[in-house]
């Protein structure tokens, strides 16, 4: 059984009740590690979670939050720690993990909100995290559902190939510019016919089409390697020019599109 503090109840779209809270016990950290390894398919020891590290994080300004179902089994987990940028603090969310049986039911939003609430109690008004730029569904959640902004692109973020990441920042609290999601323009007609990863100008903004999804088997979109290369080049160009990623919307059955504008958060 997972033990959590500060329990809060939620109702999923299926009607099933779940509970969120802070993970604090060794048993809870062990269950989080098991879920992490199972969802991501990690087998090498170097990619697992260190339970002593999780315990130290939550005792020293970090976060470890979870969601349990009615049977008290852990179905979602997120953890993070405090970071600094030019002396300004933010909470860095390292990973969010959802049991595949519960994905697409709002669990990710619950976990991010748990981390946000903890961050606000610490007097910090921003969170950051990264995601794979090829994952349009994640991009839509981060940028459109939460209202975070893509503020940087880091090539080979984890020091190995195919770990390119977009860094997002989510500001919240009184007076924060991006505390709530905004209505965004829809991609123009015909964008689904453009080359994936290319920069498509639209007035003072740019669209960047990407695959709407990455299948487990096969590659109907052409070479992912070529797409990743073009996308990396485009993202470097727009961030170097002072743009921010503000949206990622469907642009057809097989295509989504990032919107880059000069809507840059303060301090970047």
C-alpha positions as CSV (number, residue, x, y, z in Angstrom):
1,X,0.0,0.0,0.0
2,X,1.3,3.4,-0.9
3,X,1.5,5.9,2.0
4,X,1.0,9.6,1.1
5,X,0.6,12.8,3.1
6,X,-1.9,15.6,2.4
7,X,-4.3,13.4,0.6
8,X,-6.7,15.0,-1.9
9,X,-9.5,13.1,-3.8
10,X,-10.2,13.4,-7.5
11,X,-12.7,11.8,-9.9
12,X,-11.3,10.6,-13.2
13,X,-13.4,10.9,-16.5
14,X,-14.2,7.2,-16.1
15,X,-15.9,8.0,-12.7
16,X,-13.2,6.2,-10.8
17,X,-11.9,7.9,-7.7
18,X,-8.2,8.5,-7.1
19,X,-6.1,10.2,-4.4
20,X,-3.1,12.5,-4.8
21,X,-0.5,13.5,-2.2
22,X,3.1,13.7,-1.2
23,X,5.2,10.5,-1.1
24,X,7.3,10.3,2.1
25,X,7.9,6.7,3.0
26,X,10.5,4.1,1.8
27,X,7.6,1.8,0.6
28,X,6.2,4.7,-1.4
29,X,9.5,5.4,-3.0
30,X,10.0,1.7,-3.8
31,X,6.6,1.6,-5.5
32,X,7.4,4.8,-7.4
33,X,10.7,3.2,-8.6
34,X,8.8,0.0,-9.8
35,X,6.3,2.1,-11.7
36,X,9.1,4.2,-13.2
37,X,11.0,1.2,-14.5
38,X,7.8,-0.6,-15.7
39,X,6.5,2.4,-17.7
40,X,9.7,3.4,-19.3
41,X,11.0,-0.1,-19.8
42,X,14.3,0.6,-18.1
43,X,16.3,-2.5,-17.2
44,X,19.8,-1.1,-16.7
45,X,20.5,-0.1,-13.1
46,X,21.8,3.2,-14.2
47,X,18.4,4.4,-15.3
48,X,16.4,3.5,-12.2
49,X,15.5,5.8,-9.3
50,X,17.6,6.1,-6.2
51,X,15.2,5.8,-3.2
52,X,17.7,7.5,-0.9
53,X,17.9,10.4,-3.3
54,X,14.1,10.7,-3.4
55,X,14.0,10.8,0.4
56,X,16.7,13.5,0.5
57,X,14.9,15.5,-2.2
58,X,11.6,15.7,-0.3
59,X,13.5,16.7,2.9
60,X,15.4,19.5,1.1
61,X,12.9,21.5,-1.0
62,X,12.3,18.8,-3.7
63,X,9.0,17.0,-4.6
64,X,7.8,13.5,-4.9
65,X,4.1,13.4,-5.5
66,X,1.8,10.5,-6.5
67,X,-1.7,9.4,-7.4
68,X,-3.3,6.2,-6.1
69,X,-6.4,4.4,-7.2
70,X,-9.2,3.2,-4.9
71,X,-7.1,0.0,-4.2
72,X,-4.3,2.2,-3.0
73,X,-2.0,1.2,-5.9
74,X,0.3,3.9,-7.3
75,X,-0.9,4.9,-10.8
76,X,1.1,8.1,-11.3
77,X,4.3,9.7,-9.9
78,X,6.3,12.9,-10.4
79,X,9.4,14.2,-8.7
80,X,11.6,17.3,-8.9
81,X,14.0,19.7,-7.2
82,X,14.8,23.3,-6.8
83,X,16.9,25.0,-9.5
84,X,18.4,28.5,-10.0
85,X,18.7,30.7,-13.1
86,X,20.6,33.9,-12.6
87,X,19.7,33.7,-8.9
88,X,16.0,33.2,-9.6
89,X,14.6,30.0,-8.2
90,X,12.3,27.6,-10.0
91,X,11.1,24.0,-9.4
92,X,12.5,21.5,-11.9
93,X,10.2,18.6,-12.6
94,X,12.5,15.8,-13.6
95,X,9.9,13.1,-14.6
96,X,6.2,12.4,-14.6
97,X,5.2,8.8,-15.0
98,X,1.6,7.5,-15.5
99,X,0.5,3.9,-15.6
100,X,-0.6,3.2,-19.3
101,X,-4.0,2.1,-18.1
102,X,-4.6,5.6,-16.7
103,X,-3.0,7.7,-19.4
104,X,-5.2,10.3,-21.1
105,X,-7.5,10.7,-18.0
106,X,-6.0,13.9,-16.5
107,X,-3.5,12.3,-14.2
108,X,-0.6,14.3,-15.6
109,X,-2.4,17.5,-14.9
110,X,-3.1,16.4,-11.3
111,X,0.6,15.6,-10.7
112,X,1.7,18.9,-12.2
113,X,-0.8,20.8,-10.1
114,X,0.5,19.0,-7.0
115,X,4.0,20.1,-7.8
116,X,2.8,23.6,-8.5
117,X,1.0,23.8,-5.1
118,X,4.1,22.6,-3.3
119,X,6.2,25.1,-5.2
120,X,3.9,28.0,-4.4
121,X,4.1,27.1,-0.7
122,X,7.9,27.4,-0.9
123,X,7.5,31.0,-2.3
124,X,8.6,30.0,-5.8
125,X,6.4,30.9,-8.8
126,X,7.8,28.9,-11.7
127,X,8.4,25.3,-12.8
128,X,10.5,24.0,-15.6
129,X,10.8,20.6,-17.2
130,X,11.8,19.1,-20.6
131,X,10.2,16.9,-23.2
132,X,11.1,15.3,-26.5
133,X,10.2,17.8,-29.3
134,X,8.9,14.9,-31.5
135,X,6.1,14.1,-29.0
136,X,3.3,16.4,-30.2
137,X,0.9,15.1,-27.6
138,X,3.2,16.0,-24.8
139,X,3.8,19.4,-26.4
140,X,0.1,20.1,-26.6
141,X,-0.4,19.3,-23.0
142,X,2.5,21.4,-21.8
143,X,1.9,24.4,-24.0
144,X,-1.9,24.5,-24.6
145,X,-3.4,22.6,-21.6
146,X,-1.1,24.0,-18.9
147,X,0.0,27.3,-20.5
148,X,3.7,26.7,-20.2
149,X,6.1,28.2,-22.7
150,X,9.0,26.6,-24.6
151,X,12.0,28.7,-23.8
152,X,15.0,26.8,-25.1
153,X,16.2,23.8,-27.1
154,X,19.0,21.5,-25.8
155,X,20.6,19.0,-28.1
156,X,21.4,15.6,-26.6
157,X,20.2,16.8,-23.2
158,X,21.2,13.6,-21.4
159,X,24.6,13.3,-23.2
160,X,23.5,10.6,-25.6
161,X,21.9,10.6,-29.1
162,X,18.2,11.0,-29.6
163,X,17.8,12.9,-26.3
164,X,17.1,16.3,-27.7
165,X,14.7,18.3,-25.5
166,X,12.6,21.4,-25.4
167,X,12.8,23.3,-22.1
168,X,9.5,24.7,-20.9
169,X,8.7,27.2,-18.2
170,X,5.4,27.4,-16.4
171,X,4.8,30.6,-14.4
172,X,2.0,30.8,-11.9
173,X,0.8,32.8,-8.9
174,X,-0.6,36.3,-8.7
175,X,0.5,38.5,-11.6
176,X,2.1,35.8,-13.6
177,X,1.8,36.3,-17.3
178,X,1.3,32.7,-18.1
179,X,-0.7,31.5,-15.2
180,X,-3.6,30.4,-17.4
181,X,-3.8,28.8,-20.9
182,X,-4.7,31.2,-23.7
183,X,-6.7,30.6,-26.9
184,X,-4.2,30.0,-29.7
185,X,-4.5,30.3,-33.5
186,X,-5.2,27.1,-35.4
187,X,-2.6,26.0,-38.0
188,X,-3.3,27.3,-41.5
189,X,-4.8,25.1,-44.1
190,X,-2.3,23.1,-46.1
191,X,0.3,23.0,-43.3
192,X,0.0,19.2,-43.2
193,X,1.6,19.2,-46.7
194,X,4.7,20.9,-45.5
195,X,7.9,19.1,-44.7
196,X,8.2,18.0,-41.1
197,X,10.6,20.2,-39.1
198,X,10.6,23.1,-41.5
199,X,10.0,26.7,-40.5
200,X,6.9,28.1,-42.1
201,X,6.5,31.9,-41.7
202,X,3.1,33.3,-40.8
203,X,3.3,37.1,-40.4
204,X,5.6,37.7,-37.4
205,X,5.3,34.1,-36.2
206,X,6.4,30.7,-37.4
207,X,4.8,27.3,-37.7
208,X,6.9,24.1,-37.4
209,X,5.0,21.0,-38.6
210,X,5.8,17.7,-36.8
211,X,4.3,14.2,-36.8
212,X,1.1,14.0,-34.9
213,X,2.3,10.7,-33.2
214,X,5.1,8.3,-33.1
215,X,4.0,4.7,-33.7
216,X,5.5,1.8,-31.8
217,X,6.0,-0.1,-35.0
218,X,6.9,1.2,-38.4
219,X,7.5,4.8,-39.6
220,X,4.8,6.1,-41.9
221,X,6.2,9.6,-41.7
222,X,9.5,8.9,-43.4
223,X,12.9,8.9,-41.7
224,X,12.6,10.1,-38.1
225,X,16.3,10.8,-38.1
226,X,15.9,13.4,-40.9
227,X,12.8,14.9,-39.2
228,X,14.7,15.2,-35.9
229,X,17.6,16.9,-37.7
230,X,15.4,19.5,-39.4
231,X,13.4,20.1,-36.3
232,X,16.6,20.6,-34.2
233,X,17.9,23.1,-36.8
234,X,14.6,25.0,-36.8
235,X,14.3,25.1,-33.0
236,X,17.8,26.4,-32.7
237,X,17.0,29.2,-35.2
238,X,13.8,30.3,-33.5
239,X,15.2,30.3,-30.0
240,X,18.4,32.1,-31.1
241,X,16.1,34.8,-32.7
242,X,14.3,35.4,-29.5
243,X,11.1,33.4,-30.2
244,X,9.1,31.3,-27.7
245,X,7.0,28.2,-28.4
246,X,3.5,29.0,-27.3
247,X,1.4,26.2,-28.8
248,X,1.3,22.8,-30.5
249,X,-2.0,22.0,-32.3
250,X,-3.3,19.4,-34.7
251,X,-2.9,20.4,-38.3
252,X,-4.4,17.3,-40.0
253,X,-4.7,13.6,-39.3
254,X,-0.9,12.9,-39.4
255,X,0.4,16.4,-38.6
256,X,0.7,18.7,-35.6
257,X,2.4,22.1,-35.6
258,X,4.3,24.2,-33.1
259,X,3.6,27.9,-33.1
260,X,6.7,30.1,-32.4
261,X,6.1,33.8,-31.5
262,X,7.9,36.5,-29.6
263,X,5.7,35.9,-26.6
264,X,8.8,35.4,-24.4
265,X,8.4,35.1,-20.6
266,X,10.2,37.7,-18.5
267,X,13.8,37.1,-17.7
268,X,14.7,35.1,-20.8
